[in-house]
């Protein structure tokens, strides 16, 4: 809220972003890095604190109002507060009482009890075996009601048990535990036991004789009363009651009559003999229930909507459970702390406590998640979490201080019941921030390790590009709000809910008062409640009362209030009582010196410490150990990764690992899987399988078997999606190798052909033990190989011409499709059906003479690209219609690759993206062009709908999409990773190449000026020899460098790294060109360098098998027909083709 208040001075409602070098931001960022690097330790700390604070909860709270524990909130509004008499309130009843003291906290001594019984009988008459229903008003002479004395029958006839009138009365006394009988008191061998056994005894009007109303200054042990400082005898009567009039007269005479046995003290602070109190017990109405239910529903909807917009969360259910767990921990911990420090939370409905914390906690949670999403994905997890927490932590702590300050101010002007809620909310905010920075931060760091954030990063990149390239005229916040361009931020929503709930809660205690009058009460314009805290007289100070009369009234529980309301004003929710200052009787000779001070904490706290210390400590240790073991089991791979994650913030993102000693001659073919398997074929006729995840261990294929099984040369190879089978294609057969069990599978014979195929890949078949294989030759023949059935099927889907480019779309539950283009420019789609394969010709513009046409499949989208020299068609694989044509620079044949943000579904079912990127080589300059399309407006999406159909506001047609271009000079051999990072290897040049804007004339339709001021640039420093001189000639291993470029995230990243270290002798042969390059996992590529393999990793690689983010379906297509230096890479499963709505 503070940022909205400062809007006139700052010109923005956004929270300030501290500078990177700011000490506070550095401190929060450092903590975030350490927390993410030591996930288990951070989690254990939060769990230990949670157990310490939550374990005592059932021992500190109770629904029993007489055992020294805190009272759990009910479903009612309760209060007992002094009123300002200036407002003209008329009392419903008058309360008169006497307090009887003996020695300090020895009021339960028999001598004191017997003396109190004598005083009670002097004031009320004989009360032994009191039963007012024996007499009624029918036999009482009304004229006698004004007499100076009443008979017992007359007194009992006016009792409220005989009917509620203006003359009714009743009384409450601890002596009723013994039926007001001196003999029973004398015969009682255990006074304490009797008091505890009869604590629920009702009076003649069904008001329970709770300890809170008949004793003052109580001591509890083990949920039992063990001592009391004063006996409280209370008379409650209506204004015209003769019993009340006689009580008042007899107290004056009694003061002198018992002066020899008792010290009598009349308390009249400030010269007043009484004050007004209002007692309330207002059950939640249907309107209250509806409003609270609506509040929870709105918070839940907001939570779900915000969660649905997070495209980078691996498990939304897991995140939901984590958020709810954090809030429950904060609320339960706050309840425990309030109980320890005797903060009474029973005056507001229990359902009101969580909703405020929910609304305020979600602000910090989603702000932190979004900050993590905006960090570059190539950074390590600890750096990303640290950067995000350094950015959001100061804002969160400022919000906590702001809300605590607001709650402190509100607590000073509201009733004590609402003030207690303000205290609870302030404590809960502190605990919520603690659990956010420990429990939630550790769980989020684990989720970040497991998730792919490319989609969210793409959106963040779009936002940063807009802010850098577009200059908008300044307008007021209200104008933007009215125009619908900005939404009400949750920063003000949470505080608004908090303040609104406090004001509504306060309003509930004004009963029928209007809203304006209630606001007047709150702002003290016309105060309803008086803050009168009657000053204690000097005589009372000498008595050392365990509790003052005013504080005793404030401790009356709501169950007593409910019962009294039912007696005094049936069918209402409150009553006003004129409370006359009590008459204090102190037995002469009593020792009133303080023998024990008022305990600091609730009695139940001391009981818990005495009886539950050992189980409590054991529970903390057991839970911590269980969590530790569970985390070791669930996060064993994260722990391995994070063990070496304590690198400094300036460590390079690129790392290179050498797989050497596997081949004597050059590596000719490479194939890889998502779980870290890498297969290399060398000119030395060795096929080696590497396990990159296990550190680079390897074995030679068929080394222990008959090696003559493999007939070289190997033309192509591929690995299935589950990483179980490796398929090798030779000139006349297909060999299968089981990667899991290390043995040969079936061998299939194919037609002899020594040329490399256009496509060779596995396709999905849920009923086959070995996935079928598809082989596509240049002559247009599709060969389907079913190894488990020893069946071979052949289909010719190109009758004329030569196939020049092939790609495939396969998905679980959908028939496989093969798309091919011919040298004549035709494009055909072959679809697998139950009866066989069918072929369809795609109608497209006639290509120019000698124009090369290639194909690229987009598996997740159900589309494919038809690529020509200067155009790229986006074609629906189901309807075979082109929905858009991209204008591009002259494309070098077979060089285009496409990647996009993770697709999402619109409500109508259409596929939508945040960004779409084409990367290709310029035919003439050989520069790498990175061409990105994004929506024009914030909140829009690129929709794959029919361009002729009407669109919705959130849909950005391709014709309106904004285009940006980057050029990378001298790219060499390159590959694109799923997160939008482009990695390449090139020869070093004297002039450092880096991405730059593509400059067009100002009137060119593709012109877009984009600043690179935010580019993070890290240059590799050349190594020097030990004598300090630089090498004059570059050796072969110094000629190559690795580069990476990322245009997703809050900032663009460019980094270079040497392919070969000057201090490493990897044993590779002299080389003038690179070998094949293939993507392995989701953040690594492997490239052949003569007879060794270099594995290049960006950030941290996990090699997850069958993970949602591990396959190229994340948005990065690894085409089956696009090979680098020979070898066909495997295709992958495509996403379900969207149902394209005409009005998405």
N, C-alpha and C positions, 0 to 999 in steps of 0.2 A: 504493500500500500504506500510505503514511503516514497517509492519511485513515481507514483501517480501524483502525490502531493508536490513533488519537486518538478513536475513536468513544465510549469511556466518558466523555470530557471534553466532546466537542462534541455528542453525541447524534445524529449523522448521519454517514454514510459518504461523502456527496457532497463534492466539492472545494469550498473556499470561493470565493465570488464576490466579487471585489474591488469596492469602491465605485467609482462612475463617476469620481470625482475623484482616485482613487488614482494616485499618480505612475507606478507601474509599469504599471498598466492604461492610463493615458493614453499612455505611451510606446509600448506595443505597438499600441494602436489607431491612433496616428498613423502608425506604420510600416505597418500593414495598409492604411490609406487610401492612402498613397503607393505601396505595391506594387501595389494594384489600379488606381490611376490611371495608373501607368506600367508596364503589363503587359510590354511588349516589353523595356524596360530591365531589369526584374526577372528576366525569363526569360533574357536574355542573360547576366546576371551568373551565374546558376546554371549555365547551359550552359558558360560559359567556365571556371568553377571545375571543373566535371565533366570537361571535356576536359583541363584541366591535370593533373588527378589520375588520369584513366583512361588517357590516351595512354601514359604510361610503364609501364603495368602489364606488357605482354608483354616489356619490356626488363629489368624488375626481378625477374621470377619465371622459374623454369626447373625442369625435371625432372632436369637434369644437376647432380650434387652437387659439381662441382669447378670451377666457373667464377666464383665470387664473387657470384652472384645468390641471392636468396631461394628457398627450396624450396617449391614448391606443395604444399599438403596432399594426401595420398593418401586412400585408403579404408581407413585403419588407424589404430589408437591406438599411438603410439610415445612412448618416454620413456627417459631415462638419468639416474637419480637416486641419490644416496647414501642408504644405509639406516642405521638405528640398530641397532648391533650388540647392544643390550640385548634385542632381540626374538628373538635366537637363530637368525638366518638362517645356513644353511650355504651356503658358496660352491660353485657348480658348477665354476668354474675359477679359476685364479690368473693375474693379469696382471702381468708384470714388464717394465720398459722402461728404456732409457737414452736421454737426450736429448743430442745432440751440437751444440754451438754453435761458430761461428767469429766473424767480425766481425758487428756488428749487422745482421741481415737479409742475411747473406752465407753462409748454410748451403749453398748450391748451388755454392760454390767447389770446384774439383777437389781442392785440398789438404784441405779439410774432408771431402769425400766419401771420399777415400782413407784418411784417418785414421779415419773412422767404420767403414770396411770392416775395418780392422785390429782395432778394438775388437770388432766383431761376431764376427770369427773367433776372437778370444781367448775370447769367452764361449760361442760355440756350436760352435767347431771350424770346419774348412774348409767354406765355403758356396758356392764357385764352382760355377756350373751346377747348382744344388741340385735334385735329383730324388729324393725319398724313396722312390718306388715301386720303385727298383732293389733295395731290401733289404726283407725281411720278417722277422717274428719266428720263422719256422720255423728259420732258421739261426743264431739268437742264443741264447747260453747265458743262461738266466734268472738264474742266480746272479751273473752279471756285472753285473746291473742296479744292484746296490748298491755297485759298485766306485767308487773315486774318479775314475776316468776311464772314458770310453766310446769305443770305436772309432767311426769314421764309419758303419760298417754297423750297429752297435748303436744309435747315435743315430737314424739314419734309420728303423730298424725300428720304433721307438716312435712314429713320426710318425702323426698321426691319419689321414693318407691311406691307411695300411695297416690301418685298423680302429680304431673308437672303443673305448678301454679306459680304465681308471682311471690308466693311465700315459701316455696320449696327450699330444701337444704339437704346436704349429706356431708359426710366427713370421711377422711382417710387417715389411718393411724397405724404405725407398726405394731401397736398393742393388740390389734385385731388378729395377729398371728396366734395369740393366746386367748381369743374371744374376750379381751379386755378383763381377764380374770387374774387377780393377784395370786390366787392359789395355784393356778396353772403355771404362772411365772416362777413361783417359788419351787414348784415340783419339777420344773424342767432342768434336767441334768446337763443338757448340751444346748445352750441358747443358739450357738452358731449353726448347728445342724438343723434346728427348727426353722430358723430364718431362711436357710437355703431350700429346705424341703417345701416350705409354704410360699415361695416367691411368686407362684402363679395363682395364689388363692384369690378368688373374687370377693368383692364386697356385696352388700345387699343390692347395689345398683349395677352389678356386673362390671365394675371397674377393677382391673387386676391390681393387687397390692405389690407392684413391682418395687424393687429396691430403690429405683431412681426417684420415686415419689414419696417414700416414707423415711429415707435416710439421706443424709448429706455428708459428704466427705467419706467416701467408701474405699476400702482396700480389698483387692481380689487376689486370690492365689488359686491356680488350677481351676479357673472358671467358677470359683466359689467365693462368696463374701466372707471375709475373715475379720473385718473390723469396720466400724462406722464412727464418725465424729459427732453426729447429732441425730436425734430422733425428731422427725418432722410430723407434727399433727396439724392437719389442714381442715378447715371448715369452708365449704363452698355453698353459698346461698344466694338467693335472689334479693333484689333490693328491699322488698317488703317483708322479708322473712323475720318473724319474731325471734327465731333462734340466733340469727346474726346480730340482732339488736341486743339480746341478752349476753352474747359472747363479748360484745364490745363493752358493755357495762361491767361484766364480771372481771374482765382483764384489768380494769382500773383498780377494783377492790383487791384482786389477787396479788397485785404488785406489793401491797403493804402486808397482806395476810401471810405470805410465805417468805417474807424478808429474812426470817431467821434461818431458813434452810437453803434459800436460793438467792443468788445474785441475779437481779432482773435488769435487763438492758433493753431499752426502747430505742430502736434505730430510726432516726428521722433525718437522713442526710439532706442537706440543702433546705431544711425546714419543711420538707414534704413528708407526709405520712403514707402515701400510696403512689402507685403509678399504674398506667394502663398497659396491658399486654394483649397481643393478638396471637391466638393459637390456631393453626391451620392444618388440616389434613384433606387435601383435595385430590381424589383419585384422578388418574388420567382419563380424560373424556374421549369420546369417539373422535372429536375434532383433533385433540392432541395426538391420538394414535394415527390418524390420517396424515397429519402434517409431518410427524416424525417418520412415518412410513414413506411419505413422498420425498423427504430429505434423503433417506437412505437410498431410495430408488434413483434419485437424480445423481447422487454420488456414485452409485454402482454403474449407471449408464455412462457417466463421464469417464469412469475408470475403464469400462469396456471399449468405449470409443477411442480413448487415448491409447489403449493397448492395441487395438486393431490397426492403428496408424503406424505402429512400430514394426517396420518391415524387417528389422534386423534381430529379432528375438527368436532364439531356437525353439524355446518351449514357452508358449504364452500361458499355459496352465501352470507350469512351474513358476513363472514370474508372478502370476496371480497369487499362488500359494505363498511365495516369498513375501510379497507386499502385505498380504493379510497377516502372515506370521509376525512381520515386523510391527504392525499396528497393535496386534494382540499383546505382544511382548511389552510394548510401550505403555499400553493401558493397564495391564496387570501390574507392571512394575510401579506405576504411579499410584495405583490403589494401595499397594503394600507400603510405600513410603508415607502416604497420607495416614494410613492406619498406625504406623509407628509413631508419628508425631501428633496423633490424636486430632486429625482434621476430619470433621464430621461431614461425610458425603451423603448422608441418608436423606437429605431434605429435597433432593431433586430426583426425578425418575431415572432409574438405571439406564434406560434406553437413550437418554440424552447425552451420556458421556462419550460413547464412541463416535457419534456422527461428527462432532466438531474436530476430533483428532483425525478422522478419516479425510475430511476435506482439506485440512492443513498439511497433512503428511504427504498427500499425493503430489503437491507442488514440487517438493524437493526431489521426490523419486523420479518423476518424469523429466525434470530438468537435468538430473544426473544422467539418465539414460540417453536423452537427446544429445547431451554433451559428449558422451562416449561415441555415439553414432557419428558425430561430426568430426571425430579425430581420424587421421589417415589410418587405413586398415593395415598398412604395411608396418606400422610401428608395433613394438611388442605390447603384450597385454598390459604389463605393469606400467609402461609409459603412457598408454592410452587412458588407463584408469587414473593414473596420477595427473595427467594433463586435464582430464575432465573434472576431477575432484578439486584440483587447484583453481579451476574456473568457476565451479558452482559452489564449492565449500564456503567461501566468504559470503556469497549471496545467501546461502542457507542459514549460516550463523547470524547474519544480519537480520534475516527474517525472524529467527527465533528471538533475538533481542527485541526486535520491534513488537512482536506479539506478546512477549512477556511484559514489556513496558505498558502496552495497552491493557493487558489483563490486570496489571498492578493498579492502574488508574481506575479501571472499572470496579475493582474490589473495594475501593474506598467509598463508592457512592451507591452500592447496591446492598441488599440485605445480606446478613451473614451466611445464609444458605447458598445464595448465588456467589458470594465472596469465596466460599469454600470451593465451589466449582471453578472459579477463576484460578485459585491456587492449584487445584488438580490439573487444569489445562496447562498451566505454566510448567508444572513438573513433567507432564506428559510430553510437552514440546521438547524439553531438554532430553528426555529419554528417547524420543523419536529420532532426534539428531544423533544421539549416541548409537542407536541400533542402525541408523542409516550409514554411519561411517564405519561400522564394524560388520554387523550381520549382512546387511544388504550389499555393501560394497564387496565383500568376499564372494557372495553368491553371484553377483553381477560379473565379477572378474572371471569366474568359472564359465558363465554363459558366454562371455566375450571370446574365451578361448575356443568355444565349441561352435560359434556362429559365424556366418558370413554376412558382412555388413555392406556389401557392395551397393545394394539398392538405396539404402539410406545415405550412404556416402555420395552416391550420384546426385541425390536430391540436395544434399548439403552443398555439393559443388555448384549445382545450378543456382542455388541461393547466393553463394558467394560471388559467382560470376555476375549475377544481376546487380548485386550491391556495388560491384566494382565498375561495371560498365554503364549503368543507368543512373542518371542524375535526376531525381524527382524534385519538384518544387515542394517546399515545406508547407504542410497543412496542419491544422489543429487536430488533436487527438479525437475530439468530438466529431469533427467532420468525417474523419476516416471511419469512426465507429458507425456513424449514421449511414455512410456509403457502403458499409459491410465489408470494408477492406481489411479490417482487423477485428479480432475477437477479444472478448473480455478475458484478460489473462487470469490464470489461476492464482497468480500472486495476490491479486486483490480479492478473488473469489473466496479463498480460504479465510482471510481475515474478515471478510464481510459475513461469512457464515458464523464465525466465532463471535463477533460483536452482536450480530443479529440474534443468536441463540441466547446470549447473556441478557439482552434487553427483553426478549420474549419470556425468558424464565423469570425475570424480575416483574414483568407485567402480570404473570400468573398470581402473584401474591397481592395484587390490588383488587382482586375479585371483580366487582362490577364497575370499577373506575374506567373512564374513557381513556383512549390512547394518549390524548394530549395531556390529560391530568396525570397519567402514569409517567409520561416523559417529564412532566413537571416535578413529580416526586423524585425521579431519578436524578435530575439535575439540581435538586434541592431548592427549586423555586417555591414549591409548596410541599415541604417534607411531610410524608405520612409517618415514617418511622422516626423515632427519637433515638439519638445516640446517647441517651441518658445512661450512664453507668454510675449508679449512685455511689458517691464517695463513702467509704467506710468510716464510721465514727471512731474517735480515739479509744473508746471503751471496747469496741469490737476488735480493734487492732490488738489490744491486750489479751483478748480471749483467744486469739490465734485460731480462728475458724478454719477448718479444713477446706471449706468452700463457702463463698459468699452467697447470700440469697439471690442476688442477680444472676450469678453464674449457675446456680442450682436450677433456676427457672429455664435458663437456656439449654440445659441438658435434658429436659423432658423429651422422651422419645415420642415418635409419631403414633405409635400404637396407643399410648395413653391419651394423646390428643384425640384420636379417633373415638375412643371409648367415651371420653368426657363430652365430645360434641354430640354423640348419640344420646347422652343423658340430658345435656343442657339445651341443645338446639337440634332436635332430630331433623333429618333430611336437609341439613346444611353441611358446609365444609369448613366452617370456622366459627370461632366465638371470641368476644372481647371480654377480658376479665379485669376488674379493678383489684390489683394485688396490693393488699395492705402490708406495710413493712412488718416483718415478723417480730414477735416478742421473744427475746432470747432469755432462757433460763439456764444458769450455770450453777451446778451443785456446789455449795460452799465447801471449801477445802480441796477442791479439785486441782490437779496439777495440769495447767494449760500450757506448760512449756513445750515447745516443739521438740518431740522426740525423734521424728523422722520427717524429712522434707517430702513435698509432693514429688512423686516420681516423674522423671522427664518423659518417659515413654508410656505407652499403653500397657496396662497390666498383662495383657495377653502376650506382649513381647517378652516379658520376664518369664512367663510360664513356658513360652517356646524355648527360651535359652536354657531353662532348667531341664526340660524333658526331651527336647528334640535336637539338641546340639549334635550328638553322635549320629543319629540317622540323617540329619541335615548335611553334615560334612561328608558322610558316606555317599549320599545321593549326588552331591556335587561332583565327587570324584568319579562315581560310576557313570554319570551322564557324560562328563567330559571324556572319560576313556571310551565310552560307547561311540560318541561323536567322532573321536579321533580314529577309531577302528573303521567306522562307517565311511569316513572321508578317505581313509587309505584305500578302502575297497572300491569306492565309487570314482575317486579322482586319482587313481594311481598314475595314469598317464599325464594328468595335469601336474601332479607333484614332480614327476620326472622332468617335465618341460620347465617348470618353474624353478627347479633346483639350480639351474644355471642361468636363471633370468635376472640375476642381480647386476647386470651390466650397467654401465653408466648411460646417461641420456645421449651422449654423443657417439655411441657405438654405431657403426654403419649398418644400414638396413640390409645390404647385400652380403651374402656369405657364399663362398665357393668351396666345395668338397671334391676331392679328386678320388676317382675309383680307378686305381692303377693295378698293373700286374695281371690283368685279365686277358689281354690279347698281345700277340707279338707283332701283328700288322694292324692296319687302319680298321676302325669301326665303320661298317657299311650301313647297318640298319639298327634302329632303336625302336622299342615299343615299351610302354609303361602303363601302369594301372594306378588307381587312386590310393591304394593302401601301401604303396612304396615298392612294389615289384618293378624291376627294370630289366629288360632283356636286350642284350647286345649281340649282334652278329658281326664277326670280324672277317677280314680277308684271309686270316689264318685258318678259316674253316672251323672256328670254335663258336659255339653258342653258349653264352654265359648268362645265368640268371642272378641278378643282384637283389639283395634285400636292403634297400636304402634306409628304411626305418630302423633296422637292426644295426646300423652303423656301417653298412657297406659289405657285409659278408656275401659270399657268392659261391656258386658251384657251376660246373660245366654240364650242360644238358646231355644226358645219356652217357655220362662218363663211366659209370659202372656197368652199363649195358653194352650191347653191340652198337658201336658208334657208326657202323656202316649203314644203320637204318636211315640216317639223314643223307639225302642226295643233294649236294650243293650244285648250283647256287640256290640260296633261299631268296625267293622273289618278294615275299611279303609275309608279315606276321601280325597277329592281333591277340588281345587278351579280353576275355569276356567280362561282363559287368561285375560279376561276383568275385573276380580274380581267382577263379578255380582252374581255368583252362587256358593254355597257350596254344594257338594254332599257327603252324608253319606251312607256307605254300612253297613247294618246289615246282619244277617244270612239269611233273606228271602226277603228283600226289599231294595230299594234305595230311600232315602229322599233328597229333594232339598230345600235349604233355600236361599232366595234372600237377599244377603248382602247389597244391596243398599236400599231396601224398607222394610226390616225386616219382611218378612212374608214367610210362607211355599209355596212351589211350588208343582208340581205334585209328586205323589208317584208311583214308579214302582216296580212291584213284580218280584223277581228272584228266581231261584231254591234254595232250602234250602242247605246251606253249611256253617258250622261254622268255616271253616279254612280261614285264611287270603289269599286273592288272590295274584297272581303274578303281576298283573297290574290292576290299576283302575284309569282312567284319562278321561278328556274331549278331544274331537277332534273338529277341526274347521269345521263349516258348515255355509256359509254365508246366506243361506236361512232359517235357523232355528232360532227361537226366543230364544230357549234354546239349547246350544251346545250339540250334542250327547255325550254319555258316552260309553267307552269301558271297559269291564270287562273280564279279562283273568284268568282262573282257572288253577290249576296244572294239570288237566286232558287234557289240550290243547283246551278247549272250549272257543271261543270268543263270548261274548254276547254284542251286540250293542243295547243300550237303547236310543230311541228317545222320550224324555219326552213330547215334544210339540205335537207329533202325537200319543202318547201312543202306540208306536210300539216297539217290541223287536225282534231282529234277532240273530240267533245262528249259529255259524260255527265252525266245528271241524277241525283244521288244523294240529293237531298232533294225528294220529290214534293209534300209539303205543308208549309206554313209558310215562314218567312223566316229565312235564315241570319244569325246575329248575331255569331258568332265562328268563326274558322277558323285552323288551324295545320297544319303539314305536317312529316312525317318523311321524309327522304331520306338514303340512304347508298349508297356505291359497292358494287355487287354485290347490292343488295337492292331490291325494288320500292318505289316511292314510296307513301306513305300520306298522305291528307288527312283530318284530323279536324275536324268541324264541329258546332256546336250551333245549335239553332233557338230562335226566340222562345218556343216552347212547352216548351222544356227538354229536348228530345230531343238525344242525342249519336250521331252516325253516323261511321263510319270507311269511307272509300273507299280501296281498294287497287288498284294497277295490276298487271294480270296480262298474260300473253302475248296473251290473247284480248280484252283490254279492261279496263275498270274494273268493280269489284264493290263493292257497298255493304253494310255490316253495321250493325245497330242495337245500340248499347251499352245493356244493361239496367242501369238505375240507379234509385234512389228517385225517386218522382214529386216534382218541385219544387213549392214553394208558389206561390200565385198571384202572377203578375207578378215572380217571382224570375228574375233575369238569370243565365244560365249561359254561362261562357266557357271557352276551351280554351287550354292552354299545353303545348307539346311540350318534351320533355327529350331532345334528340338523342343525347347520349352514353350515356344509360341505356336507350333503347328503351322509355321510358314516356311518358305524358302526364298532365297534370292537368286534372281537371274541376272548375271553380271556380264555387262558388255563393256566396250572400251570407255565410254563416258556416261553410261547410265546404269542404274541398278534398280531392278523391279522387285517389289515386295509382293509375293504371290501367296495366296491362301492355298494350303495343301488340300483342302476339302472342296472348295468351289473352283479352284484353278484360275481365279481371277486376280489380277494385279490391283492392289488397292492404292499403291503409290509408286512413283518413279523418282529416284534420287538422282540429282545431277552431281556428277563427280568429275575430278580431274582425270586426265588419261590414265587408265589403270594398267599396270603391267599384268599380263595374264597370270592367273593362279596365285596372285599375291594378296587378294582381299581376305580379311578376317573380320568377323562381326562379333561384338559383345554388347550386352545390354544389362540394364538393371533387372532385378528380380521381378517377374511379372506378377501382377495382382489382378483380381477380378473386380470389375465394376458390378454394381447391383444388377444390371441387366445381363451379366454373364460375359461381357466382352473383356478381352485381355487389354491391360493398360500398363504403361511403363513410365518411369520417371526420366529415363534417358536411353538413347540408342546410338551406338557408335560404330562407324566403319573405319577400318584401318587398312591401308593399301599403299603400294609403291607407285610413285609417279613414273609413267613410262619413260619420260624424257630426262627428268632430273635425278631419278632413283631416290628421291627423298621419301621418307615415310610420312604419309598424310593421316592425321587422326581427326576424323570428321564426326562431330557429335551433334545430335539433335535433342532438343529439350523443349518443354512447354513454354509458351510465352508468359503466362501469368502464374503466380503462386497459387497452389491448390489444384492446378490442372494436371491432366495426364495425357500422354500420347496414346490414343485409342486405336485399336485395329478394327475399325468399323468401316462400313461401306461409305466412301467419300460422298456419294450422292444422297445419303440419308441425312436427316436433321440430327444435330448433335445437342447434347446437354451442356450446361454451363461448365461442368468439370471436365469436359472432353476437349482436348486440343487436336484438331485435325492435322494431318501431316503437312497440309499446305500452309498452315500457320506456325509450324514448329520453328523454333529458333535454331540456327545453324552456327556452330563455331568450328574453327579449324586450327590445328597445330601442325607444324612441320618439324621433322627430326632429320637432320642431315646425317648422311653416312650411317644408316641404321644397321647394316650388316645383316646377320641372321637373327630373327626376332620371333617372339611368341607373345601372346596376350593371355593373361591370367584371369580367373573368374572375377576377382575383385576390381578389375579395371586397370590393372598395372601391366604395362608393356615392358618386357624384358628382352634385351638383345645382346649380342656379342659382335664386336666389330674390331677392325684394326685401329690402333691408335693413330690419331692425326695430330699434327702440330697445332691445328686450330680446333679448340674444344667445341664440339657440336652440342647444341641443346635445343629443346623445343622452342619454337618461336611462332608468332602469329603469322598467319597467311595473309599477305598484304595484297589487296585488290584495289583497283581504282575506286574512289569514293562512290561512283555511280554504279559500280558492279553489283548485281543482285546478291552475290555471296559475300559482299563486304561486311565484316563485323570486327570492330576494333576491340581488342581484348588486352587488358594490361596484365603483364607478368610480374607486377611489383611484389606479389605475395609468394613468388616461386622460392622454394627452399633449395639451395644449391650447395652440394657438397662435392668438392673435387678430391680425387685421389692424389695424394702426394707421392712423387716418385721416390723410390728407395735409393739410398746412397750406400756406397761400399764403406767398409769399416774405416778406411783411411780418410773418409770424408769427401772424396771426389766422386762425382757422378760418372756412371759408365758412359763412355763415349759412343759405344755402339750398342744398339738394342739387340739383345739375343732374341731367339725365336719365341721364347715364352713371354717376352715383354711386349710383343707386337699386338696382343689382344687385350681388350678391356670389356668388362661387362657394364651395361648401362640399364637403368630403369627409369621409367617415367610414369607418374600417376597423376591423373587429372581429376580424381575423385577426392573428396575430403575438403576440409576447411582451407587447405592450401595445396598448391601443386608441388610435386616433389620430383627432383631430378638428382640422380646420384650415379656415380661411376665407381668401378672397383676393378683391380687387375684380375684377369682370368687366371694368371699364374703368378705365384709369389716368387720374389727374387731369392728368398731363402729356402725355397722348396724345390727339390729335384724329383719331379713326378715321373721321370723316365719316359716321357713321350717323345715320339720321333719328330724330326723336323717336318713342318707342315706349312703350306702356303694357303690353304683354304680349310674351312671348318667342315666337320661331318654333319650328320643329321641332328636335328633338335626336336625334342618331344617334351610335352608337359607331363610331369609326374606329380601326383597329388594335386593340391590346389594352390600352392604357393611356390612351386619349384619347377625348374626345367632342367633337362639333361641334354648335353651337347657333346658330340664326339669331337675330340681333338687328337687326330692321328690314332694312336693305339690306346688312348685313355678316354675316360668319360668324366666330364666335369658336371657336377650337380650344383646348380645355382639356386639359392633359396632367398626369397624376399621375406624378411621378418622371421616368423616361426612357422615351421611346417609340422603338421600333426599326422598326416597320412591316415585319414579316417576312411574306413571301408564302408561303402553303401550309405554314407552320410548324406544328408540333404545338401550339404555344402561341398561334398567331396567330388561329385561328378560334374562334368562339363555342363550339365543342365542348369547349373547355377546362373547361366547367362553367357557362358563361353563355349562356343561350339568348337570341338576338335574334329574337323571334317575328315571323312574317310578317304577322300581322294586328294587332299592337299598334303603332299609329302615333301619333306625337306631332305634333299640329298638321298632320295630313294626311300622306299618303305612306306607302307600305308598305315596310317594310324587308325585306331579303332573309332567307330562311331559310337554314339550313345543314345540313350532313350530320350525321346522327345516328350514334351508336355502335351497334354490333351488339347486338341484343337478347340479353341473357344467358340462358343455360340455367339456369333457376332450380331448384336442387336442393331437395328436400324436407327435407333434413337438413343445410343449410349451417351 
